[in-house]
Structures are given as structure tokens and as C-alpha cells.
Amino acid sequence: MQEVKRKKEESFESLLRRFNRRLQQSGKIIEVKQNKFFEKEPNKNKKKASALVRNKIRAKKEYLRKTGKLPDEFDEKGRRIKIKIKV
């Protein structure tokens, strides 16, 4: 943690400005922001399981699209609506 002592006759705003500048120069803010959204790398089994689920869903969507049972629905802006498919 950075420490800043108040100088004689120094306003609170200038003290806060000095503190913020010193905190940015130390790199602590960037370090905290990087750690905020850190996720552990999934293990090998989880990667394989999620890949199998993705392939299953992709194959099922492709089958439904080829047979004509998967409707292409669009919203008012012309974007295709995502359809949830149970595996």
C-alpha cells in the first residue's frame, strides 16, 4: 500500500491527487484489475467434456437445419434469434 503524508498547508484534493498518481505509478491498480477476472485453466477432463457437448449440439443443430425442423426466426432488427437445443 502506498503512503502519502500530508504536507503543511496542503489541500485534501492535492493530497488525493498525489496519492492516486503514486498508486498508478506503482502498478497496483493494473495488477488488481488483472486478478479480478482470473479463472483457473480447466483440467483435461473438463475440456474434453465441454468439447463433446459442443460437438453434440452442433451435430443436432445441423441435422435439424437439414431436415427443415429448425426455423430461422429473426427479430425486428433482422438478427437471427438464438434457439436453445437440449442435448
C-alpha positions as CSV (number, residue, x, y, z in Angstrom):
1,M,0.0,0.0,0.0
2,Q,1.3,3.4,-0.9
3,E,1.6,6.0,1.9
4,V,1.4,9.7,1.4
5,K,1.8,12.2,4.2
6,R,0.0,15.5,4.1
7,K,2.3,18.5,3.6
8,K,1.9,21.6,5.6
9,E,-0.9,23.8,4.1
10,E,-1.8,21.2,1.5
11,S,-5.4,20.8,0.5
12,F,-7.1,17.4,0.6
13,E,-7.6,17.4,-3.2
14,S,-3.9,17.8,-3.9
15,L,-3.1,15.1,-1.3
16,L,-5.6,12.8,-3.0
17,R,-4.1,13.6,-6.4
18,R,-0.6,12.8,-5.2
19,F,-1.8,9.5,-3.7
20,N,-3.6,8.5,-6.9
21,R,-0.6,9.3,-9.0
22,R,1.7,7.3,-6.8
23,L,-0.7,4.4,-6.8
24,Q,-0.9,4.4,-10.6
25,Q,2.9,4.5,-10.9
26,S,3.3,1.6,-8.6
27,G,1.2,-0.6,-10.9
28,K,-1.0,-1.9,-8.2
29,I,-4.2,-0.9,-10.0
30,I,-3.3,-2.8,-13.1
31,E,-2.4,-5.8,-11.0
32,V,-5.7,-5.8,-9.2
33,K,-7.7,-5.4,-12.4
34,Q,-5.9,-8.4,-14.0
35,N,-6.5,-10.6,-10.9
36,K,-10.2,-9.6,-10.7
37,F,-11.3,-11.8,-13.6
38,F,-8.7,-14.5,-13.3
39,E,-10.1,-18.0,-14.0
40,K,-8.2,-21.2,-13.4
41,E,-7.4,-23.3,-16.5
42,P,-9.9,-26.1,-16.7
43,N,-8.4,-29.6,-16.4
44,K,-8.2,-32.1,-19.2
45,N,-11.4,-34.0,-18.4
46,K,-13.5,-30.8,-18.3
47,K,-12.0,-29.6,-21.6
48,K,-12.9,-33.0,-23.2
49,A,-16.4,-33.0,-21.7
50,S,-17.2,-29.5,-22.9
51,A,-15.9,-30.3,-26.4
52,L,-18.1,-33.3,-26.6
53,V,-21.2,-31.3,-25.6
54,R,-20.3,-28.6,-28.2
55,N,-20.0,-31.3,-30.9
56,K,-23.3,-32.9,-29.9
57,I,-25.2,-29.6,-30.1
58,R,-23.5,-28.7,-33.4
59,A,-24.5,-32.1,-34.9
60,K,-28.0,-31.8,-33.6
61,K,-28.5,-28.3,-35.0
62,E,-27.1,-29.3,-38.4
63,Y,-29.4,-32.3,-38.5
64,L,-32.5,-30.1,-37.6
65,R,-31.4,-27.5,-40.2
66,K,-31.0,-30.1,-43.0
67,T,-34.4,-31.7,-42.2
68,G,-36.1,-28.3,-42.1
69,K,-37.2,-28.5,-38.5
70,L,-35.0,-25.7,-37.3
71,P,-36.8,-22.4,-38.1
72,D,-34.8,-19.3,-38.9
73,E,-36.5,-16.7,-36.8
74,F,-35.4,-13.1,-36.9
75,D,-36.1,-10.2,-34.6
76,E,-37.3,-6.7,-35.7
77,K,-33.7,-5.6,-36.5
78,G,-33.1,-8.6,-38.8
79,R,-30.8,-10.5,-36.4
80,R,-31.3,-14.3,-36.1
81,I,-32.7,-15.4,-32.7
82,K,-30.6,-18.0,-30.9
83,I,-32.6,-21.2,-30.3
84,K,-31.7,-23.3,-27.2
85,I,-31.4,-27.0,-28.0
86,K,-31.4,-29.7,-25.3
87,V,-28.9,-32.4,-25.7
